[in-house]
């Protein structure tokens, strides 16, 4: 696994912070192809679940996730609906990859194209599919930059952190510090839109609300992993449900009943 991830770094832009190179794959002078996100998914996962020093991996993994959004051709009437290919008929289209040369060959029939997004979508949807596997809101106490909210709108109030998930999917949350990690994922429903996930810097508690997207009471499973041995008490709408202990390289699954109006979840560290 370590060797595979190092190989991923060898073909990924991480020195030059240009938008078309940072986190992107190197493909015959191109970049931002579907592999930027697919490989970035693995790098982000490695940072959260395996890396002893997660910070560089986390920064690069999230940059990889964000990178291919630059290929999207979208806008409003004032911008003529897109930078790469203007016109309302092109609004929402996406290029296959990015030609980083001033003028050079792309894969299709040895075509020569100017710098920018390719005018075909090709395998871009494969990368878009990785969005649903990768998207997460992550609080990280970065050793250089301090507290960062990846994929979220972060507000800091003393020792309290409030982050509104903006990753677009709203089912994954992580918190990473020098001495601990906690990651959890909903297998149904999502975090309540525009409502913050609240955590304390010392990790003593994390609170969030779940929005019921079906309109009927049902069960939702929460998958948790992180630093082995850390224990939490799970409370639903203020009522204690059970105690959880994180395991080494093994997810802990908790099933809760979600009422029609949704519910509030508190994880209190013991």
N, C-alpha and C positions, 0 to 999 in steps of 0.2 A: 504494500500500500504506500509506504513512504517513497519507494522508488518511482511508483506511478505518479505520485503527486509532484515529485521533483521534475519528472519529465513534463508534466503539465506547466510548470514554471518556465522550462526551457523554451517553450513555444508561445509564451504569453507575455504581452507587454507589461512591464512593471517598473522600468526605469524612467521612461518619458511619460509625463502625466497628461499628454494630449488626449482629448476626448476620444479620438479614433484609435488610440493605441493602449491606454491604460486598461488592463484587464482583458484585452482582446487577444484573439488567436492570430498567429502569423500564418497567412495562407498565400504564398506566392505574391507577396507585396500587398496583399489585401488584408482584411481584418473585419471585425465585427460580424463575422458569419455566425451561423447557429452554434458553432463550437465555442464562441465566446461565453455564451450562457451555459451550455451543457457542461463544459469543463469547469466553468466558474461555480456551478452547483457543487461539484466535487470539492473544490477548494474551500468554499464556504462551509460545507459539511465537515471537512477536515479540521477547520479552525474551531468549530463548535464542539466537536466530539472527540478529537484525537490529539491535536497539537498541544504540546507542553507549553509552548510560547505562542499563543493564538493571535497576537496582535497584527503582525504582517499578513498572515493568512486571512484574517477577518477583513482587513482593509482591501486586500486584493480581490477576495471572493465577492465582496459586495460591489466593488467597482466592476467586476466581470458581469455581475447580474444586471447592473444599470447600463452597461456599455451599449448593447445593441438597440436600446431605445433610440439612440441617435440616428438609426436608419429609418425611423418612422417619418412618413411624409404627411404631416397633419397641421392644421391651423384654422384660422378664422377668415372671414371675408376680407378683413383689412390687410391680411398677409397673403391673400390669394390662395389660401388653403394649403400651403406647403412650401418649404424652402427648396427641397430637391427638385420637385416637379410641380410647379404651380398649376392651379386650376381646380375647380370644385370636383371634377370627375376623378382627380387623383387623391382627394382627401381620404386619409386612412390607409393608404397603400404603404408598403414597406419594401425596402431594397433587400437584395440577397446578401450583400457584403459591401465593404468599403474599399475603394481603390485609393491607396495612400500615395501613389505616384502622381506627378503632375499630369501625366498622360501615359497610360500603359494597358497591357493586356489583361483581360479578365477571362474567366474559365470558358465562357460560352463562345464556341466557334472562333476562338482566337480574336475576339472583338477587342478593339482599342477604345478606351473610354477615358474621359477626363477625371480628375480627382473628385471623389464624392461617392454617393450611394449608387450601386448598380441599379439599372432600370428594369431588373427582373426580381421577383421575390424568391424563386427557387426554394431552398431549404430553410428560409427564414422562419417558417412556421414551426420547425423542429425546435429552434431556439425559443420561440414564443411559448411552446409547450413546457419548457423548463421553468417558465415564470411560476406556474402553479406548484411546482415542486420546490422552488427555491425561495419564493417571497416570504419574508419574515420581518418582524420589527424587533430590533436588538438594541439593548442598552449595554454599552461597553465603557468601562473605566480605562480608557486608553492611557498608557504611560506617558505619552507625549502631549496629547490634546485634551486629556481629561474626559469627562463624561460626554459621550456621543450617542445620539439616537439614530441608528441606521434604520431607514425605512419608516421613520416616524417624526412627529413634531414634538420636540422635547422642551419641557419647562422644568427648571430647577428651583425648588423652594426650600432653601436650607439643606436639610438632610433628605428631603423628599424629592423623588423624581416622578414626573408625570409625562407620559408619552402617548400621543394619539397615533394609533397605527395608520400609516399612509402607504403601506406596501402594496395595496391593491387587492389583496386576497383576504387578509385579516384572520388567519387561523393559527399563526405561529408567533411565539414570543421567546426571546432569549435574554439572559442577563449574564454578563461576563465580567469578572473582576480578577485581580491577581491570584486570589486564593479559592475562587469557587465559580462554578457555572451552573445555570439552571436553564433548561429548554423545555417548552411544552407546546403541544399541538392539539387542536380540536379536530376530531374526525367528522363532525357535523357542525352546522351552524357557523358562527363567526363572532369575533369581538364586536360589541355594540358600536355602530358607526359614530364617529366623532366624540366618543367617550374615552377618556384617558385610562391607560393601565398605570397604576400607581405602585411605586416600589420605594423602599428606603435604600440609601446607599450601602448600608451594612448588610442588606439582604434579609433583614429580619421578617419582612412581610411583603407580599405582592398581591395586589387586588385588581380584579377586572370584572367586567360584566359580559355576559353572553347574550346575543340576540337570537331568539328563536326564529328561524327563517321559514319554517313550515306552517306556522299557525296552529299547530297541535302539540300537546305534550308528548315528549318522546325522550329516549335516552341518548346521551352524547358521551363519547369516550374521550378522556384527556390522556394523552401519552406524554410522559415526563422522563427526562434523563438529565444527567449532570454529574456533579462531583459525588463519587460514591460515599455513602455513609451519612450524608446530610439528610435530616429528617424534617418533615413539615406536617402540620395539622391542616387538613382541608376543611374549610367551612363553606357552606352554601347558604346564602341569605341569612348569615349570622348563626347558623346551626352547625355544630360539629358533625362531620360525616365520618372521617377516618384519619389515621396517621399513615404517612408515606415515608419510606426510606429509599433514597436513590441507590441504584445498584451499579456495579461496574460493567460498562458496555452493554447494559440491558435496560430496555424501556420498562417503566412501571406504568401500568394501565389502570385508570380509575373511571368507572362508569357512574354518571350522575343523571338524575332526571331533570329535564329542563321544562319548566312550565311555559304556557303560551306567552306570557309577558317577559320571558327570559329570566335570568337570575344573576346574582352577584357571587363571585368566587373569591375567597381569601385563602392564600397559602401563608401560614405563619410558621416561621422556622423555630424549631425547638432547641 
